[in-house]
């Protein structure tokens, strides 16, 4: 089923929920044999390509004023919209919210605005949002903001499927994870990112903060956006710390993806392209002089890295970054990238590391390290990290088998601890 068919279906939902995609789905090996009536094997491809599934079902609308230019698409989802967004601080305007409200009024759509999104949303916050959604009974949900707002919408859309009063922890973390081709959401979702980094607008999973374990973990289910709208006008006036955090998050997605055992040929294309985009705006980011065109490239980089990340996921640096965010209040993007230089130092496959450094636009690994540490230092201040914290975080990360098993090379608790120590030595000294 194509996206065009999907948008014409009642309330924007597909008539067949098995596979919907705006990009080709690559099936090899067992999947290919199952899909072919003749049950023929894929003889063209080496064994490493078997069991590859490239699934990217979100329709992307990219460019200036893309919301007003595609109002008919938005109008096709129904007459009641529940809008989830974050409160913008200071003098920052939520241009995306203004644009969507103007379109909804023009289309005579009744809407409700929920602006109590938590940064790094907790499971408990999702329960509160779901209560509001049930009371309003919308036809579709719109998420406006950064990764927290978009993840809140996806998680809420999954929880809506279950009876009121269900244990949200059991819903999100009980049982097995769904395969990438599943869409467990109840209502159509529209995503409008106002940051350029998380790639959440093209990914099905949500990362939630668990109060029971004091950590962040992706939910088991997936809820994809039916359509996402990317407009650099929503990004260009962002404060510098937010631009830094977004760019670093997307960069970490690309690097970790390329060093993931599950990285497939299509994902490699996404990540490589995303890193070359980073090379085009990295100097302007550092000098705080991003143009509109460069902000557009940042948005595109975040989305293509998200498409790649959706197929295999992040590995060690993101796992190491979660406790830094949780216990030291460092923004997610900065916490995820700060360990990357030391992480790359322990990679034995230097060809892969050299390729990453070159794609990012650096002449040497040393210049890459200096760049990352400069961006991190201007966003990190007045923190201290004790030896017992490093030991505890290293143990926790080393026990996350999903991450350690996905890494291209064996990695131990001692190696992770050394990465932490090298990182904080370079940032805090």
C-alpha positions, 0 to 999 in steps of 0.5 A: 500500500502506498502513502497515497492510498493510506492518506485516502483511507478513512481517517488516514489509516491503512486498509491493510496494516501489514506494510505501508511505505513511502520508500521501497521495502528491501526483502532478502533471504527468508523474507524474499522466499516467503514473498515469492510464490515460487519460493525461490532463493535470492542467489544474487546476494551474499549471506550477510544480506539475508533477513534484511528489512528496510521499512520507512513508512512515513510520508515526508513533506519538506520545505518552506511553508510545507504545512500550508502547502499540503493542507489537504493532506492534513484535512484528510485525517478528520475533523478533530485534532489533538495537538501535543507540544512543548511550552517554548521558553523565553521569547521563542515562538512556536511557529509550527503551532501557529501554522497548524492552528491556522490550517485547522481553522481554515479547514474547520477542524476542532482542536485541543492543545496539550502543552505539558510535555515533559523533557525526556518523558516519563511513563507516568507523563504518558498516562496523563496525556492519554487521559486528556486524549480519551476525554477529547476523542480526536480523529488524529494526533499532531505532535509539534516539538523536539524528540520529547513531544514526538515520543510522547505522541507515539507512546500515547498512541500505543497506550490508547489501544489498551483499556483505561487503567492498564499498567503502562509499564506492562504495556510498554515493557512486558513481552517481546518487542514488535518487528519494524513492520508493525504499527501498534498505534490507534490513531493517525499521527502527524509529526512536526519537528521543531528541532533537528536531531532526534529523527523521531519523525521517521522512527516508530519507537519512543524512548521513555524514562522509567521511574522504576529503574531510573533509566531511559528505555525504548518501548516495545511497540512501534507507532509510526507517523503517517506524515511529517512536515519539515520546515527550517523556519521552525529551527533557525531561531532556536537557541544555540544549545538546542541547535548543538544538541540536535546536531550532535544527536543526529551525528551520534545516530549516524556514527553508531549506526555505521558501527552496528552489526545490523547495519544493512546496505540501505542503512549505510546509504542513509548514514553516509549521506547524513554524515556528509550533510553534517560536514556541510554545516559543522563549521557554521554550527561551531561559529553560531552562524547557521543559515536557513539552508544549513538549518534545512540540511540539519533537518534533512540529516536528522531524518535520514539518520533516523531512517537508518537508526530505525533499522538497527538502532544505537549502540554503546554511546547512547547507552552511556549517555542515558545516565549522564542525562538522567543524573547530571541533567545534560541534554540528550544529544550532548550526552550521547555524543560526548563519549564518541571520541573516546569510543572511536579510540577503542575501535580496532577496525581503523578503516571504518573509523577513518571513513567516518572521520572523512565523511564528517569533513575532518582531516584527522581523528584529532581534529574531530575530537577537538571539534566534539569536545569544543561543542560539548564544553560550551554546553556542559558546566558545573558537573562532577562525576565520582568514580563510583558513578562511573563504575555503576554506569559502566556495569549497567551499560555492559549488561545491556546485551541489546547494545553490546551484542549489536556493536561490531566488536566485543566490548567489556565493562572495563573498556566502557569504564575507560571510555567514560574516564577519557571522556570526562578527563577531556571535558572537565579538566 
